[in-house]
Amino acid sequence: MKKLMALAVSLLISFSANATIDTNRAITSIGAQGSSTVQLAYLVLTPAPSLASCGGFIYLDDLSTAAGKALYSTLLTAYSLGKALERVDYAPNAGGTCVISAIQVGQ
């Protein structure tokens, strides 16, 4: 169990080490698109993401996983309640698309 916990912490640290972290962002709009092979969601934040290469959009790249569904559900709840995102961690993937790795919703 301790080894599993250490692995989880090290993975979290490695993902966060490569991520851009923005704070205090409002969700301006949120959407989803999908096909038989791809299911993704996108959001627009105010102020815009600090990483200029994102082009104003940040994506959840796989809504078919439990993690993707949990992030999307949290984002929808925050958006519907008008809650700000206290923290958004994201990084460009191999194709240059900015993908969310973690979020924290404000009070």
C-alpha positions in Angstrom: 0.0 0.0 0.0 2.8 2.4 0.8 4.5 1.7 -2.5 1.2 2.4 -4.3 0.8 5.7 -2.4 4.4 6.7 -3.2 3.8 5.9 -6.9 0.6 8.0 -6.9 2.3 11.0 -5.3 5.3 10.8 -7.6 3.0 10.7 -10.7 1.1 13.7 -9.4 4.3 15.6 -8.8 5.6 14.7 -12.3 2.4 15.8 -14.0 2.4 19.1 -12.0 6.1 19.8 -12.7 5.4 20.0 -16.5 2.1 21.9 -16.1 1.2 25.5 -16.4 -0.8 26.6 -13.3 -3.3 29.4 -13.6 -5.3 30.7 -10.7 -8.6 32.5 -10.2 -10.2 31.8 -13.6 -13.9 32.1 -14.4 -15.4 29.6 -16.9 -16.8 31.8 -19.7 -18.1 28.9 -21.8 -17.9 25.1 -21.9 -18.7 22.6 -24.6 -18.2 19.0 -25.7 -17.9 17.2 -28.9 -17.6 13.5 -29.8 -17.6 10.8 -32.3 -17.3 7.1 -32.2 -13.5 7.4 -31.6 -13.1 10.8 -29.8 -14.9 12.4 -26.9 -13.6 15.7 -25.6 -14.7 18.8 -23.9 -13.3 22.4 -24.1 -13.6 25.5 -22.0 -12.9 29.2 -22.4 -11.6 31.0 -19.3 -11.6 34.6 -18.2 -8.9 35.8 -18.0 -7.5 33.7 -20.8 -5.0 30.9 -20.2 -1.6 32.4 -19.5 0.0 30.0 -22.0 -0.5 31.9 -25.2 -0.1 28.8 -27.4 -3.4 27.5 -26.1 -5.3 29.9 -28.3 -7.8 30.7 -25.6 -9.1 27.1 -25.2 -8.2 24.3 -22.7 -9.4 20.8 -23.4 -10.3 17.6 -21.5 -9.0 15.1 -24.0 -10.8 11.9 -23.1 -14.3 11.9 -21.6 -14.5 8.1 -21.9 -12.3 7.6 -18.8 -13.4 7.9 -15.2 -10.9 10.7 -14.7 -12.2 12.6 -17.7 -15.8 12.2 -16.6 -14.9 13.4 -13.0 -13.2 16.5 -14.4 -16.0 17.2 -16.8 -18.6 16.8 -14.0 -16.7 19.1 -11.7 -16.4 21.7 -14.5 -20.1 21.6 -15.3 -21.0 22.0 -11.7 -18.6 24.9 -11.2 -20.0 26.6 -14.4 -23.7 26.1 -13.5 -23.1 27.5 -10.0 -20.9 30.4 -11.2 -17.9 29.2 -9.2 -14.4 30.3 -10.1 -11.6 27.9 -10.6 -9.1 28.6 -7.9 -6.5 26.5 -9.8 -6.2 25.0 -13.3 -3.2 22.8 -14.2 -2.7 22.2 -18.0 0.0 21.5 -20.5 0.2 21.2 -24.3 0.1 17.6 -25.6 2.2 16.3 -28.5 -0.2 18.0 -30.9 0.0 21.3 -29.2 -3.5 21.2 -27.7 -3.6 22.4 -24.1 -5.0 19.7 -21.9 -6.2 19.9 -18.3 -4.6 17.7 -15.7 -6.1 19.1 -12.5 -8.6 21.7 -11.3 -9.7 23.2 -8.0 -13.0 24.9 -7.6 -13.5 27.9 -5.4 -16.0 28.4 -2.6 
